[in-house]
Each structure stands twice: as structure tokens, then as C-alpha cells.
Amino acid sequence: MGRLIGGIGCSHSPALAGMFDSGKQDAPDWKPVFDGFAAAKAWLAALRPDVVVVAYNDHLNHFFFDFYPTFALGVAEQFPLADEGRATRAFDPLPGHSAFGWHLAKSLVQDEFDPTICQELAVDHGVLAPLPMLLDHPWRVPIVPLAVNVIQHPLPTARRCFRLGQAIGRAVESYPGKLDVAVLGTGGLSHQLHGPDFGAVNPAWDQAFLDLLEADPEALAALSHDEYMRRGGAEAVEMIIWLIMRGALGPTARRAHRIYGTPAVTGLAVLALEAGAPRERVGHPS
């Protein structure tokens, strides 16, 4: 059967990509963050995943306001880079794992989730900002992208995201072949990108969120969108995506690595967690 081997929650700020591409990883304010990604990359490489499920949000680069699904699952052998209005980054298209993607799609539907299935899906910086710092390029590990709507209301609740992660964990464990799977959740942390509070970051809330994500994710699942935005800024609602990663890992997940910094207008973090014990496949309310 499949095996959930670990998960990583991390920020996906475009500033990360800019500093990485310009070779400025050793800039004093940024070095601790990039060192944290390097440590997480080494940890992930040692686990040797066969596929990585990447939960993220599309920033109106593949989907737009006239068609923005709540959850969209990419099932294909390749995922191109989205056109984000500037020169495309110098990376190859990302390889997919359609066999596991279809299994995941069927399992989620049986588990009373109904993702939009995309056999063509271009991924933007929600995936590509952190990925070169966690996986080697040219790409050797395929991904299955899962786009989450945190852009256009109504949004999925934090608890819905947590339960989706639990369903992904069950899907992995029901896969008929041998497959080691890691789950990546990207977004946030605290940031406000418009209005009079532009640039506001709340490190105290970011650290509290990371503490709860490790020890009491149910407490985070109980929070409303308004509470996430009140504490961390309007764009901080992206933090609910991390609950997908956390839900997949099971209640006994343990910290392997954690780093936090604020070199830009976003709280930036990397949290690597070892997976908990396997669970029985059970139904759950939608």
C-alpha cells in the first residue's frame, strides 16, 4: 500500500523566487530562511518520496473570477509553468504522477469530496516559489497539485481543509502499489498586500499558528476566515492550506525541522513534520 512519509508547510512568497533566482540567498536578512529551506530539502531527500502532493492556491493565473473551483486536482503527466505576466522562470514543466492522481481523485470522491479534475493545469508561484528549494531541478520527483480557493468567496472553511487532508491520508494508505508520498502545503503566513495596513506582519500570530499546527491543529480548524484575517492580514487566510498538509499526517506527527523569519512583507516559515501512524479508512461528514 501507499505510505505517507512526511509533510512540509512553507510560504510561497514571490520574493523567495526573486531572491533565489538572483542568487541572493546569502543576503543577511534572507540567509536564515534559505538555510531553513536547505535543511528541509535535505530531510525530504533522505525520505526519498515517490510523489509529492502540493496544496497551494492559484493567484488568478490559471483560474479566474469567472471560474474558480473550491478544490482543483491536477491529474496529468506534466504541468507547465503559468504565465504570471513576466518572463517565465528558467525551469522545465513539472512532472506529474497520473496513476496516483487518478487514485486520489477517485478516493476523494468516495470519501465525499468532489474536486474539479484538471487534466491540464498550469502552476504558478504557489507551487513554484518554494519547489526549487525543496526538490532538485531538473525535476526527478513528480507532483500532484491541489489548488485551493482562498481568493473568491465563498471559501472552504479551515475545518474543511483539515478534513480534506485527512482524506488525502486515507487515499495514500489505500493506494494498491508501493508508493511513498509527501504532502506540501504552501501559503502565507501573515501578510497584508493592500490598504492602510499594507506590509503588516504579525510574528507572534505566525509563531502561535506554527505551535498549534504541530500540537493542536483542531484548534486552528475551528477558527473562522475572519479570525485568520484579523490576526494575520487579509491574505493570511492562505494559512488554512497548511491544514491540508497537517490533516494528512495524522494526530501523532512530529516536528523534524522549523524555521521562521520576516525579511519581507510576509511572515516566512518552513515546518517539516514526520508522519504519524497509519489510520483506518472511515467515512466522515462533508
N, C-alpha and C positions, 0 to 999 in steps of 0.2 A: 504494500500500500504506500501512498504518499506520506511524506513526513514534513511537518512544519519545523524548521531548524532555527529560526530566529527572525527578528524584525528590527527595523530601524525607522525611527521618526526623525525627520530633519526638515529644515527650512528650505524653501526653493526660490529665494530672492534672486532677481536678475543681477543684482550686484555681485553675487557669488560667481556667476558666469563671467561677468566682466572682469573681475579681479583674476579669475583663473585663466581666462583666455589671454590676458595681457601679461601673464607671468608675474603678478604682484602678490603671490601667496605669502611672501615673507614681509610684507608691509606690517609695521609693528601692531597696529590695531587688528589686523586680519590674521596674523600668524596663528594665534591660539585656535581660531575657528578652523583654519585649514589643517592644523595639526590634529584637531579632533576628527575631521573627515578622514585623514590618513589613517588614524588608529582604527576607525570604524571599517575602513576599506580592508585593512589587514585582517581584522576579525572576521569580516564577511568572506574574504578569500579563503581563510582557514576552514570555514564551514563548507565551502565548495557547493553552492546551490546549483541545482539544475535549471531553475527558473526563478524569476523574481516577479511577484505581483506588485505593481506600483499604483497605489491610490493617490490621486492628485486632483487638482481642478484645472480645467481648461480656461484660459483667460481671453475668451472670445476670439480664439484663433482657429479652432476647428468648428465649434458650435457658436451660435449667435443668439440674440434675444428672441428671434422668431422660432428657434428650435434648440432648446437647451434641456436635455433629459436629466432626470434626477440622478440616475446612475447609468453610465455607459461603459460597456465592457468591450475591449478590443480583442477580437479573435481573428488573427491573421498570422502569416509567416514573416511579415515585415511591416514596420511602422515608420513612415517618413517624418522628417522634421517639419513642423508647421512654419508657415511664413508669418513672422511676427512684425513685419514692416521694416525690417532692416536686413542686412546681409546674413544669410543662413550660416550658422556656426559650422566649423570645419569637422563635422562628424558624419559618419555613414548612417544610413537608416538603421533603426534599431531592429534586431531580430525578434520575432515572436515565437510562441510555442502554441500552435493552433490546437494540437491534441489536448493539452491541458486546458487551454482556453475554452474549448467546447465542453469538456467535462465540467469545468467551473460554471459555465453558463447553465448547463442542464441541472447541476446540483443546486444552484441558487434558486432556479425556478421551482424545483421540487421542494425547496426549503422556504417557499412563499416570498421570495424576492423576484422582481421582474426587471432586470436590467435591459437597457437598449443594447442589442448586439450589433457591433460595428465591425464589419469585415474590411473596412477601410477607415483608418483613423490616423491623423497626423498629430503628433505630440509636441507640445510647446515647452516653455521653461519650467512648467510644473513638474515635468519629468526630467528635462534635460539640464536644468541648472545643477542639481546635485549629482546626477548619474555619473558623469565622468570622474567625479571624486570618490565614487564608491565601486565602480566597475571599470575594468581595463578597456581601452579603445586601441585597436579595433575590437568591437564588441565580441565577447565569447559566451556571455550568459544571456539567454533570451528573456524577454519580459512579457507579462500580460498586463496591459494598462487598464486601470479602472478610473474613469473620470467621474468626479462627484460635483454636483451642483451646489456651490456656495456663492453663486453670482446673482441669480434671478429668483426672487421669492415666488412661491413658497420653497423653502429649503428643507432637506431632510433634517430631522432632529439629531441631536448628539447621540441619543439612545439608539436611534435607527442605525446610525453609522456603527456604533459599538456592536449591535446585533448582526449587522452585515459582516463585520469582522469575524464574529463567532461562526457565522455560516460559511465563510471562506475557510476557516479552520476545519470545519467538518468536511468540506469539499476536498480539501487536501488529503485528509485521512481516509477518504473513500475512493481516492484515485486507484485504479486497479493495478497500475505498474509501480515500479520503484522510482520515486521522484522526490528529491529534496528541494523544498520550497522555502524561500524567504519572502517576507512581506515588507514593503516600504510604504510609509505614509508621509506625505510631504505637505508643507504649507506653513503659514505664519512665521514666527509666533506673533507677539503683539506688534501691531503697526496700524497707522492711520495715514492714508495717502491723499486726503483731500480735506478741505475746510480749515477752520482756525486751529485745529489740533494736528495739522499736518506734521508728520515726523515724530509724533509722540510714541514712546516705547515705555512699557511697564515691566522692568526686570523682575520686580517682586512677584507679579502675577505669573510671568513666564516660569519662574523657578517653582512657584507653588503648583502650577499646571504639571510640570515635569515630575514633581514629587508625587502628585496624585495619580498621574498616568502609571507610574511604577506600582504604587501601593494600593490605590483605591480608585480605579477607573470608573466604577459605578457612580462615584460622586460627580465626576465630570460628565458622565452620560445624563445625569439628572439636570444639568444646567440648561437654561434657555439660550437661544441665539442672542437675545438682548443682553443677557448677563455676560456672554463672551465678548460682545462688542463694548459693553460698558467698561469692562475690566481691561480689555486689550486694544480697543480701537475697532472701527468698522470692519477692516479687512482681517481682523483676528478671528473671525468666525471660521476661517480656514482651519483652525486648530481642531475642529471636530473630525477632520480627515485622519488625524493621528489615532483616533479611537478605533478606526477600522483596523489599523495595524495591531493595536493593543488587544482588541477583541479576538483576533485570530490566534493570539499566542497562548491563551488560556490563563486562568487565575494565578498560576504559580510561576509566571515569567519572572526572570531575574535580570538585574542590570549587569551588562557586560562593559558598557562604556557610556560616558556622558560628558558633554562639554556645552558651555553657553557663553555667548558674547554679544556685544552690541556695537559693532564697528560701523553700522549704517543706520538707516531709518527703520530697521526691523530687528526684533529680537531673533538671534540666530542660535540654533541648537542642533546637536546630534545626540540622539539617545538610542543606543543599541541594547536590545533585550534578547536573552536566551529564551527559547520557547518553553512553555510549561508541559505538563504531562498530557498525553493524548486524551480525548474525551469521547464519550459515546455519542453517536448521531441521534439527535432527538429533534422533534419539531418544536417550534416556538411561535409565539404570536407575531403577526406582522405589524 
